Amino acid sequence: MILSIDKNLKEGVLHKDSVSVGLIGFGTVGSGTVKILLENRDVLRQRLGFDIKLKRIADLDIESDRGIKLPAGMLVQDAEQVLNDPEIDIVVELIGGINPAKDFILRAIRNKKHVVTANKALLATEGNEIFSEARKHGVEIGFEASVAGGIPIIKVIREGLVANRIMSVYGIINGTSNYILTKMTDEGGEFSDALKEAQRLGYAEADPTYDIEGIDSAHKLAILASLAYGIPLSFDEVYKEGITKIASMDIEFAKELGYKIKLLAIAKSVDNEVELRVHPTMLPKDHLISKVDGVFNAVYVEGDAVGDTLYYGRGAGDMPTGSAVVSDISDIARNILAKAKIPLIEVEESPVKIRKMEDVRSMYYFRFTALDRPGVLSKISGILGENNISIASVIQKGRRIGEAVPVVILTHMAREKDIRKALEEIDKLPVVADRTYFIRVEGKEQ
């Protein structure tokens, strides 16, 4: 396909031989994008058959040295010089956040400019309006860089697996949380210590809330689910639970049971409903996702025709994310010259409903803090049984008669609503000394 496009370009079929780009935002991702556009310009021209010309960059900071030599006058402070330049075909928004990024993108669209963005928070929360405006004005939105950095997962779902009904999409799409859990698993120690190390190394922000509470993963999951299932962007309906309550003993119990704990983003098609959830998850230790450690990301996609597929790589960073941005620029540039379009996310109402979390079925890990007395386990198991929860295995470490000890139970498949009702009853027992902690478990039943 690329060869035929290049042939047409060389024969002069298309109406011009270059596409002009303007950037708003010259931070980490912006710097990586500019570096690729400048240093790999010849490679891009050879593969595309035309030039991508970086015309202007707007950023409030025009003094800091990014280690990139720019032509005089290319870096400006005023975004208007990008948004209102009639020669710029594609506007790349890389400032992040909701405002003024949303305003810049909408103004670019209304000026008939195509847009590329890495802004997952903006798309997940305001994307329905943005895509509606893009459709109205006949322009494209490229957003490959908004999910999983350099992994081309958007293109995989939108193009590579277009012939498939997507059964499930799940994976690790936040490197900060994955680094913290990897450190706790490999070296021991508690969450707070692993977080401090992540901050020291620059993997976690000073305020890490979005990462450790699952919000960043939920932004990305909303985008993936919209593509996979044809539903409007539904960030508010994603169940979100972070990793802050995971203790080192949970990591050790998981190992003993043959599992590893990961923060997973999960979208599943079940009975014409879609589950959307982000939470700590126990996976069998031999599962491929379990082997993804450190700051790396991985996304598993199951299609009805292709079966299981896995996509792995760096989920953040200037060059990996910049690579995804330039991929979008290249695709849109091809379409500009060939007068073709890639369909946008649909924002109309969908017959597919989002499943309530209380109706989700899973296996569960419970960690009870119970007094070491005769009959305690029978009381707990009795309440579980009354709520249709079947026990798969039990671990009790140590004996301290009359004192509180951890008791771990792994269940068979159960409904979330029943789990919460049972735990509410169990936590009221006088022999239970603390609130029960639980983790959902994915994989085959034991």
Secondary structure in CASP SS format (residue, H / E / C, confidence):
PFRMAT SS
TARGET T0000
AUTHOR 0000-0000-0000
METHOD secondary structure of the structure
MODEL  1
M C 1.00
I H 1.00
L H 1.00
S H 1.00
I H 1.00
D H 1.00
K H 1.00
N H 1.00
L H 1.00
K H 1.00
E C 1.00
G C 1.00
V C 1.00
L C 1.00
H C 1.00
K C 1.00
D C 1.00
S E 1.00
V E 1.00
S E 1.00
V E 1.00
G E 1.00
L E 1.00
I E 1.00
G C 1.00
F C 1.00
G C 1.00
T H 1.00
V H 1.00
G H 1.00
S H 1.00
G H 1.00
T H 1.00
V H 1.00
K H 1.00
I H 1.00
L H 1.00
L H 1.00
E H 1.00
N C 1.00
R H 1.00
D H 1.00
V H 1.00
L H 1.00
R H 1.00
Q H 1.00
R H 1.00
L H 1.00
G C 1.00
F C 1.00
D E 1.00
I E 1.00
K E 1.00
L E 1.00
K E 1.00
R E 1.00
I E 1.00
A E 1.00
D C 1.00
L C 1.00
D C 1.00
I C 1.00
E C 1.00
S C 1.00
D C 1.00
R C 1.00
G C 1.00
I C 1.00
K C 1.00
L C 1.00
P C 1.00
A C 1.00
G C 1.00
M C 1.00
L E 1.00
V E 1.00
Q C 1.00
D C 1.00
A C 1.00
E H 1.00
Q H 1.00
V H 1.00
L H 1.00
N C 1.00
D C 1.00
P C 1.00
E C 1.00
I C 1.00
D C 1.00
I E 1.00
V E 1.00
V E 1.00
E E 1.00
L C 1.00
I C 1.00
G C 1.00
G C 1.00
I C 1.00
N C 1.00
P C 1.00
A H 1.00
K H 1.00
D H 1.00
F H 1.00
I H 1.00
L H 1.00
R H 1.00
A H 1.00
I H 1.00
R H 1.00
N C 1.00
K C 1.00
K C 1.00
H E 1.00
V E 1.00
V E 1.00
T E 1.00
A C 1.00
N C 1.00
K H 1.00
A H 1.00
L H 1.00
L H 1.00
A H 1.00
T H 1.00
E H 1.00
G H 1.00
N H 1.00
E H 1.00
I H 1.00
F H 1.00
S H 1.00
E H 1.00
A H 1.00
R H 1.00
K H 1.00
H H 1.00
G C 1.00
V C 1.00
E C 1.00
I E 1.00
G E 1.00
F C 1.00
E H 1.00
A H 1.00
S H 1.00
V C 1.00
A C 1.00
G C 1.00
G C 1.00
I C 1.00
P C 1.00
I H 1.00
I H 1.00
K H 1.00
V H 1.00
I H 1.00
R H 1.00
E H 1.00
G H 1.00
L C 1.00
V C 1.00
A C 1.00
N C 1.00
R C 1.00
I E 1.00
M E 1.00
S E 1.00
V E 1.00
Y E 1.00
G E 1.00
I E 1.00
I C 1.00
N C 1.00
G H 1.00
T H 1.00
S H 1.00
N H 1.00
Y H 1.00
I H 1.00
L H 1.00
T H 1.00
K H 1.00
M H 1.00
T H 1.00
D H 1.00
E H 1.00
G C 1.00
G C 1.00
E C 1.00
F H 1.00
S H 1.00
D H 1.00
A H 1.00
L H 1.00
K H 1.00
E H 1.00
A H 1.00
Q H 1.00
R H 1.00
L C 1.00
G C 1.00
Y C 1.00
A C 1.00
E C 1.00
A C 1.00
D C 1.00
P C 1.00
T H 1.00
Y H 1.00
D H 1.00
I H 1.00
E C 1.00
G C 1.00
I H 1.00
D H 1.00
S H 1.00
A H 1.00
H H 1.00
K H 1.00
L H 1.00
A H 1.00
I H 1.00
L H 1.00
A H 1.00
S H 1.00
L H 1.00
A H 1.00
Y H 1.00
G C 1.00
I C 1.00
P C 1.00
L C 1.00
S C 1.00
F H 1.00
D H 1.00
E H 1.00
V C 1.00
Y E 1.00
K E 1.00
E C 1.00
G C 1.00
I C 1.00
T C 1.00
K C 1.00
I C 1.00
A C 1.00
S H 1.00
M H 1.00
D H 1.00
I H 1.00
E H 1.00
F H 1.00
A H 1.00
K H 1.00
E H 1.00
L H 1.00
G C 1.00
Y E 1.00
K E 1.00
I E 1.00
K E 1.00
L E 1.00
L E 1.00
A E 1.00
I E 1.00
A E 1.00
K E 1.00
S E 1.00
V E 1.00
D C 1.00
N C 1.00
E E 1.00
V E 1.00
E E 1.00
L E 1.00
R E 1.00
V E 1.00
H E 1.00
P E 1.00
T E 1.00
M E 1.00
L E 1.00
P E 1.00
K C 1.00
D C 1.00
H C 1.00
L H 1.00
I H 1.00
S H 1.00
K H 1.00
V C 1.00
D C 1.00
G C 1.00
V C 1.00
F E 1.00
N E 1.00
A E 1.00
V E 1.00
Y E 1.00
V E 1.00
E E 1.00
G E 1.00
D C 1.00
A C 1.00
V C 1.00
G E 1.00
D E 1.00
T E 1.00
L E 1.00
Y E 1.00
Y E 1.00
G E 1.00
R E 1.00
G C 1.00
A C 1.00
G C 1.00
D H 1.00
M H 1.00
P H 1.00
T H 1.00
G H 1.00
S H 1.00
A H 1.00
V H 1.00
V H 1.00
S H 1.00
D H 1.00
I H 1.00
S H 1.00
D H 1.00
I H 1.00
A H 1.00
R H 1.00
N H 1.00
I H 1.00
L H 1.00
A H 1.00
K C 1.00
A C 1.00
K C 1.00
I C 1.00
P C 1.00
L C 1.00
I C 1.00
E C 1.00
V C 1.00
E C 1.00
E C 1.00
S C 1.00
P C 1.00
V C 1.00
K E 1.00
I E 1.00
R C 1.00
K C 1.00
M H 1.00
E H 1.00
D H 1.00
V C 1.00
R E 1.00
S E 1.00
M E 1.00
Y E 1.00
Y E 1.00
F E 1.00
R E 1.00
F E 1.00
T E 1.00
A E 1.00
L E 1.00
D E 1.00
R C 1.00
P C 1.00
G C 1.00
V H 1.00
L H 1.00
S H 1.00
K H 1.00
I H 1.00
S H 1.00
G H 1.00
I H 1.00
L H 1.00
G H 1.00
E H 1.00
N C 1.00
N C 1.00
I C 1.00
S C 1.00
I E 1.00
A E 1.00
S E 1.00
V E 1.00
I E 1.00
Q E 1.00
K C 1.00
G C 1.00
R C 1.00
R C 1.00
I E 1.00
G C 1.00
E C 1.00
A E 1.00
V E 1.00
P E 1.00
V E 1.00
V E 1.00
I E 1.00
L E 1.00
T E 1.00
H C 1.00
M C 1.00
A E 1.00
R E 1.00
E H 1.00
K H 1.00
D H 1.00
I H 1.00
R H 1.00
K H 1.00
A H 1.00
L H 1.00
E H 1.00
E H 1.00
I H 1.00
D C 1.00
K C 1.00
L C 1.00
P C 1.00
V C 1.00
V E 1.00
A C 1.00
D C 1.00
R C 1.00
T C 1.00
Y E 1.00
F E 1.00
I E 1.00
R E 1.00
V E 1.00
E C 1.00
G C 1.00
K C 1.00
E C 1.00
Q C 1.00
END
